[in-house]
């Protein structure tokens, strides 16, 4: 079986104004890494995706209507752009597929 959680990059580093979210997601990260170590021998895989900002119309129109956050993030991202929903979906599909059957605890 393959299990996949999608958390966030601030689950490891923390960030301002996200204490409940960061704490919960850090717990999921620890849970998945522990389960990967324990249950890997039984054929179970546990992986986590921690994407950076993914631009969606709904979220950005509500959380960043002026584009200030987007500009600040793009300036800090090596590729110079935000992620796309399809890129996240493709990564999730790959990690859950048999093509990634040797990846666990990542």
C-alpha positions in Angstrom: 0.0 0.0 0.0 1.1 3.6 -0.6 0.1 6.5 1.6 0.8 10.1 0.7 0.4 13.2 2.8 0.7 16.7 1.4 1.8 19.1 4.1 3.9 22.3 3.8 7.5 23.5 4.0 6.9 25.4 7.2 6.1 22.2 9.0 9.8 21.8 9.5 10.9 25.3 9.8 7.9 27.1 11.4 6.7 30.5 10.4 4.8 33.4 11.8 1.0 33.2 12.3 0.8 29.4 11.4 1.3 27.8 14.8 -1.7 25.4 14.7 -1.2 24.4 11.1 2.6 24.0 11.4 2.2 21.9 14.6 -0.4 19.6 13.1 1.6 19.2 9.8 4.8 18.5 11.7 3.0 15.8 13.6 1.9 14.2 10.3 5.5 14.4 9.1 6.8 12.6 12.1 4.0 10.0 11.9 4.7 9.2 8.3 8.4 8.9 8.8 7.9 6.6 11.8 5.3 4.5 10.0 7.7 4.2 7.0 10.4 2.8 9.3 8.0 0.5 11.1 5.8 -0.8 8.3 8.1 -0.8 5.3 8.9 -4.4 5.8 5.2 -5.2 5.3 5.0 -3.5 1.9 3.6 -0.2 3.1 5.0 3.0 1.8 4.6 6.4 3.5 5.7 9.6 1.7 5.1 13.3 2.2 5.1 16.2 -0.3 5.9 19.6 1.1 5.3 22.0 -1.7 6.1 25.6 -1.7 3.5 28.1 -2.9 1.1 26.7 -5.6 -0.8 29.4 -7.4 -4.5 28.8 -7.5 -7.1 31.4 -8.5 -9.2 30.8 -5.3 -6.5 31.0 -2.8 -4.5 33.9 -4.3 -7.6 36.0 -4.9 -8.5 35.8 -1.3 -5.1 35.6 0.5 -3.1 37.8 -1.8 -5.4 40.2 -3.7 -2.7 42.8 -4.3 0.0 40.3 -5.5 2.4 41.4 -2.8 2.9 37.9 -1.4 3.4 36.3 -4.8 6.1 38.8 -5.7 7.9 38.2 -2.4 7.8 34.4 -2.9 8.9 34.5 -6.5 11.9 36.6 -5.5 12.9 33.7 -3.1 12.3 30.7 -5.3 15.3 29.6 -7.4 13.1 28.8 -10.5 11.6 32.3 -10.3 8.0 31.0 -10.4 5.3 29.5 -8.3 4.3 25.9 -8.7 1.3 24.8 -10.7 -1.5 22.5 -9.5 -0.8 20.0 -12.3 2.9 19.7 -11.2 1.8 18.8 -7.7 -0.8 16.4 -9.1 1.8 14.7 -11.3 4.2 14.3 -8.4 1.5 12.8 -6.2 0.5 10.4 -8.9 4.2 9.3 -9.4 4.9 8.8 -5.7 1.7 6.8 -5.3 2.4 4.6 -8.3 4.4 1.4 -8.8 7.0 3.5 -10.6 8.1 4.8 -7.2 7.7 1.5 -5.3 11.2 1.9 -3.8 10.5 5.3 -2.3 9.3 5.5 1.3 9.9 7.8 4.2 10.7 10.7 1.9 
